[in-house]
């Protein structure tokens, strides 16, 4: 069934390459179950079914980005807790022509980073988690929303340098399990004093959202990066200002430019 779900999800992804309002509506209604539990990042939050998803998310987005399309850089599938899932990440791309959710349009080409996970049953998504990088969208329009400056260089994050992030073929189950264990071990070693995470990453791995000077120090010394995060956020709409809990440390996102990244992102299927 994993192969069949991949085909279904691949068609949905391809439908988002050449978007029209009718075509997008049909694609969303075909892929999502009418009772699907869809979880989107704030301020969209919980949605039920493809019809509501199109009305609340996709249709307004298409009005804001009339030439919208989606490019997929990573695509694969697998089994978690005996349930089949498909997943992908990449960017929604288009000219930000009209205001969207209170975010002012800047009339320029825009890349909205996304990541999504879909639990599949009977050929449709019945549970979805959709992540959108609104912080980076605000950066692109010149309205940085946080009270602190970025910890590093911001910009377009491409897919794997090996160009093999789209996994359509069935994968060896033993290799898939080995990859999963390797990722989990790597995560447990991220903030160790002896930098035991290094063995999991290619020498050309790039740190995202870290200052260049600190990246150089990490490469050449034994320092460990763990700065305190900002304790407050400023959202784009003053009506939505809210207090946020103070995290204990900064989360660090890593992107590898070597072959290791492909192995780390290749679970079952």
N, C-alpha and C positions, 0 to 999 in steps of 0.2 A: 504493500500500500504506500510505502514511502515514495516510491518512484511515481505512482499515480498522483500523490499529493504535490510532488515537485512539478509535474506537468501542469496541474491546475494553477498552482501558485506562479509558475513561469508565465502562463497565459495572462494572469492578472497583472504581472509586472510589465509584460509587453504591451498590454492595453494602456498602460500609463506612459508609454513612450510617445504616443501620438494622441493627445487628449482633445476630445470634444465633449460638450456637456452631455449629449445623449450617450456617447460611447462610454464616458466615465460613469454615468449613472447605471448603465447596463452592467459594466464590469464590477462595480461595487455590489450591486444586488445579486449578481451571480456568485461572487466569491464569498460574501458574508451571509451567514444564516440569519433569518429574520429575528431570532431570539439571541443572537450572539452577544456575549458580554464583552464590550469593547472599552478598554481603559487607555485614555489619552492623557498626556501631561497637561497640567494646569495651563490656562484657565478652562480648557475644554472638559477634562475629567471623564466621568463615566457616561457611556452611550449604549443603547440597546439596539442591536440590529443594523443591517446595512442601510435601510431607508433613513434612519435617524442619523447615521454617520455621514451619508451623502448630504443631507439637509444642513447639519450643523458644522461639518468640517470641509468636505470636498467642494461643495458648490460655492460657499463663500470664498474659499481659497482660489477657485478658478476665476471668480470675479476679480479678485485682487491680482492674480497673475494670469492674464488672458492667454499667454503663450506657454502655459505650464506644461512641463513634462517631468518624468522622474528617471534618473539614471541609477542603476543598481551596480554596486561594486563588489558586494559580497552576498552570496546566496547559497544556502544549504538547508538541510533538514535532518531530523533525528528523532529519537525516542527519549522521553523523560517521564519517569513514573508511569511507564506503560502507556503513555499517550503520545501520539504523533504530532510533531511540531514542524513548522517551516519558518524560516527567518531570513531577513535580508537587511542590508544597510546601504546607504548611498546619499543622494541629494535630490530634493525637489528643486527644479531649476525654472526660472522664468523672470520676466520683467515685472518688478513690483510697481504696478501701475495705479492701484487703488488701495486705500486704507483697508486694513484687515485687523479685526479685534482690537481696535483702538491704536494699532501700530501705524504710524504715518508712512505712506508710500514715498519712496525717493526716486521713482521712475528709472531705476537702473536694474541691470541684470543681477539676480540674487540667487544664492545657493543656500537652501535650507536643509541642513543635515538631518537625516532620519535614521531610526533603527526600529524594527518591528518584529514581533513574535506572534505566531498564530497557531493555536491548537486546532487540529483538523478532525472532523468527523463527517463521514458520508460525503466527502468531496467539498465541504464548506468549512470556513473558519467559524468556530463556535466560541472561542475565547481569544482575545487579542490584547497585546500591549504595544502601544505606539508611542515612541519617544521622538520629540522634535526639539532641535537646539534653538530655542527662541532667544537665548542669550547671544548666540552668534548672529542671529538675524538682526537683533538690535545693534550689535557692533557694526554690522554692514551698513546700516542706515545712519550711523554716527550718533547713536543714543545708548551709550554704555549704561546698563541699568544698576550696576552694583556700586557700593560706596567706595570700594577699593579698586585700584587699577588691576588689569590682568597680570598674572604672574609671568607671562611669557608672550611670545609672538603668536598672533592669531592670524588665521587665513584658511584657505581651502585645503582640506585634508583629502588627498587622493586615495584610491584603493590600493591593494597590494602591488608592489613594484613588479612582482612576478606575473601579474595579470591573470592569475588563476583563482580568483576569489569566487567565481561562479561554478559551483559543484553540482552538476546535473547527474553524474553517473553514481551508481551504487558504490559504496565504499566498503573496504574490508572491515568487518566488525571488530577484530582484534586491534587493528590500527586505530579505529575510532575510540575504543575504550582506552587505549594507551594515550591518545591525544587528550582525552578528557582528564585522565589522571595527571598528566603533565601540566595542564592548565591549572588544575586545583592546587598542585604542589607549588607552582609558580606564584599563585596568589597568596599562599601562606607565607612565602618568603619575600614579599615585596618590601617590607619595612624592617628587615633584619639588619643589625649593626654590621655584620660581616658581608653585607651585599650579596647574599647567596642567590638572589634573583638573577644575577648576571649570566649564569650558565644557560639560562633559558632563552636568552635574547641574542640576536645577531649583533656583531660589533657596530654596525651602522644603524642600530635602532635609534629613533629620534624621540626625544621627550616632547610632549605637547603641553602647552601652557606652563612652561618653565622658562625663566630668563636665560638668555644665551650664556651668560657668565656662570650661572649655576649649573647648567648642563655641562660646561667644560670642567667644572670642579668635580662633578659626579663621575666624569670619565677618568679623571686623573688622580682623585684622592679617595679617602674613605668616608667622606661626609655623607650624611643621610638627610634627604629633604623631607621635612615634615613641619611646614609653617602653620601657624594658626590661621583659620579661615575668617573671613569677615563675619560679623555677628548680625548684620542687617542687610536687607536688600531693598533696592528702589525699583519698582516695576514701572513700565512705560506709562501706565494710566494711574494718576494720583488717587483715583477712587479705589484702586486695588492695593494701595500701600498696606503692608502687613509686616509684623515682626516675625523673624525667623529664629529658630533655635540655633545656638552657637555650636557648630560641629567641633569635635575634638582635634581634628587635623584636616589638612588639605588633601583631597583625593587627587591622585596623579593619573592622567590618561597617557598610555604609551602606544606608539605606533611603530611597528618594525618595518624597515625597508629591506629586510632580507628574507630568505626562504623560511626562516623560523616562523614568521607571521602566518604563512600558509598552513603549516602544521598545527599551529595553535588555534586556528579558526576552522578546523575540519573535523567536526564531530560525526556522529553516525549519519550515514546517508548522503 
